[in-house]
Amino acid sequence: MGIVSLLIGNVAIGSFGSAVTDALGTVFRAVGLIMTCASRDAARSRISAGVRAWRYRYFAEWPNQLLAPGVGAYHGTDVPMVFGSAQFYTNISDVPEEIALSKNIRHAWAEFARDPQNGLLKLGWPVYDEQSRFEILKIGRPRFRSFRLCC
């Protein structure tokens, strides 16, 4: 079995504001950086083997997924979007924008599963490329489509 295409995401680590102490916020950001760099390394290994990879970073915040004011997106907060199940965790209904984004995410994952080499290209997702200024799709930030991270 050869190396397969990769679709890998990270969640943006929130600002934490008054929700947690500065020290805990620093720890969370460090863990986020470690996970982000591991995603980069996994994508790099695919690229070096001549296989496409896509990376995304999830930023969206919804009323039925908030841990506390100012926390932002957190590890795992994108998973209910893939399955359309956020409201079942909290018994708080999804807002219309959340429903639409969840539908788009499910569609993207289904296209990737159907055609790992070209499915996301058909949807306009940028293929991961470290040399590109826009290597990572940004989900949940309507003003920006993609961006570049340190890793």
C-alpha positions as CSV (number, residue, x, y, z in Angstrom):
1,M,0.0,0.0,0.0
2,G,1.4,3.4,-1.0
3,I,1.2,6.7,0.8
4,V,-2.3,8.2,0.5
5,S,-3.3,11.8,0.2
6,L,-3.8,13.8,3.4
7,L,-6.5,16.1,4.7
8,I,-5.4,17.4,8.1
9,G,-6.7,20.2,10.3
10,N,-5.8,22.1,13.3
11,V,-8.0,24.2,15.6
12,A,-7.0,27.8,16.2
13,I,-6.0,28.3,19.8
14,G,-8.1,31.2,21.2
15,S,-7.0,34.3,22.9
16,F,-8.2,33.0,26.3
17,G,-8.7,36.5,27.6
18,S,-10.2,36.3,31.0
19,A,-11.3,32.7,30.6
20,V,-8.0,31.2,31.8
21,T,-4.8,32.5,33.3
22,D,-2.0,33.8,31.2
23,A,0.2,30.8,32.2
24,L,-2.4,28.3,31.1
25,G,-3.0,30.2,27.9
26,T,0.8,30.0,27.2
27,V,0.6,26.2,27.7
28,F,-2.4,25.9,25.4
29,R,-0.7,27.9,22.7
30,A,2.5,25.8,23.0
31,V,0.4,22.6,22.6
32,G,-1.3,24.1,19.6
33,L,2.1,24.9,18.0
34,I,3.3,21.3,18.6
35,M,0.1,19.9,16.9
36,T,0.4,22.4,14.1
37,C,4.0,21.5,13.4
38,A,3.1,17.8,13.5
39,S,0.5,18.5,10.8
40,R,3.1,20.3,8.8
41,D,5.4,17.4,9.1
42,A,2.7,14.9,8.0
43,A,1.9,17.0,5.0
44,R,5.6,17.4,4.1
45,S,6.1,13.6,4.1
46,R,3.2,13.3,1.6
47,I,4.6,16.1,-0.6
48,S,8.1,14.6,-0.6
49,A,6.5,11.3,-1.8
50,G,4.7,13.1,-4.6
51,V,1.3,12.9,-3.0
52,R,-1.1,15.9,-2.5
53,A,-1.9,17.2,1.0
54,W,-4.4,19.7,2.2
55,R,-4.3,21.5,5.5
56,Y,-6.9,23.6,7.2
57,R,-7.2,25.5,10.5
58,Y,-10.6,25.9,12.2
59,F,-11.4,29.2,13.8
60,A,-15.2,29.2,14.1
61,E,-16.9,29.9,17.4
62,W,-20.6,29.0,18.0
63,P,-22.9,29.6,20.9
64,N,-23.4,25.9,21.4
65,Q,-19.7,25.2,21.6
66,L,-18.4,27.9,23.9
67,L,-16.4,26.8,26.9
68,A,-16.2,30.3,28.3
69,P,-16.3,33.9,26.8
70,G,-13.0,34.6,25.0
71,V,-11.8,31.0,24.7
72,G,-12.3,30.8,21.0
73,A,-12.0,27.5,19.0
74,Y,-10.4,24.6,20.9
75,H,-9.1,21.1,20.3
76,G,-11.9,19.0,18.9
77,T,-14.3,21.8,18.3
78,D,-14.2,21.1,14.5
79,V,-15.3,17.4,14.9
80,P,-19.0,18.1,15.5
81,M,-19.0,20.2,12.3
82,V,-17.9,17.1,10.4
83,F,-20.8,15.1,11.7
84,G,-23.3,17.9,12.1
85,S,-23.7,17.0,15.7
86,A,-22.8,20.1,17.8
87,Q,-26.4,20.7,19.0
88,F,-26.6,17.2,20.4
89,Y,-23.7,17.9,22.9
90,T,-25.3,20.9,24.5
91,N,-29.0,20.8,23.6
92,I,-28.5,24.3,22.1
93,S,-29.6,24.6,18.5
94,D,-27.1,25.4,15.8
95,V,-27.4,28.9,14.3
96,P,-28.0,29.1,10.5
97,E,-24.4,30.0,9.7
98,E,-23.1,27.0,11.7
99,I,-25.5,24.7,9.8
100,A,-24.2,26.1,6.5
101,L,-20.6,25.7,7.4
102,S,-21.1,22.2,8.8
103,K,-22.8,21.3,5.5
104,N,-19.8,22.7,3.5
105,I,-17.3,20.8,5.7
106,R,-19.2,17.5,5.4
107,H,-19.3,18.1,1.6
108,A,-15.5,18.7,1.5
109,W,-14.7,15.6,3.6
110,A,-17.0,13.5,1.4
111,E,-15.3,14.8,-1.8
112,F,-11.9,14.0,-0.3
113,A,-13.1,10.5,0.5
114,R,-14.5,10.0,-3.0
115,D,-11.4,11.3,-4.7
116,P,-8.4,11.9,-2.5
117,Q,-6.3,13.3,-5.3
118,N,-8.8,15.7,-6.9
119,G,-11.9,16.0,-4.8
120,L,-10.8,19.1,-2.8
121,L,-9.3,20.7,-6.0
122,K,-12.8,20.7,-7.5
123,L,-14.0,22.7,-4.5
124,G,-11.2,25.2,-4.8
125,W,-9.2,24.1,-1.7
126,P,-5.5,25.1,-2.0
127,V,-3.1,22.1,-2.1
128,Y,-0.6,22.4,0.7
129,D,2.6,24.0,-0.6
130,E,5.1,25.5,1.9
131,Q,6.4,27.9,-0.8
132,S,3.0,29.4,-1.3
133,R,1.8,32.4,0.7
134,F,-1.6,30.8,1.1
135,E,-0.9,27.2,2.1
136,I,-3.6,26.5,4.7
137,L,-7.3,26.9,4.3
138,K,-8.8,29.0,7.0
139,I,-12.2,27.8,8.1
140,G,-14.5,30.0,10.2
141,R,-13.0,33.4,9.3
142,P,-15.1,34.9,6.5
143,R,-12.7,37.7,5.7
144,F,-9.8,35.5,4.9
145,R,-9.7,32.3,2.7
146,S,-6.3,31.0,3.7
147,F,-3.1,32.0,5.4
148,R,0.4,30.9,6.2
149,L,1.6,29.7,9.6
150,C,5.1,29.4,11.0
151,C,4.6,25.6,10.7
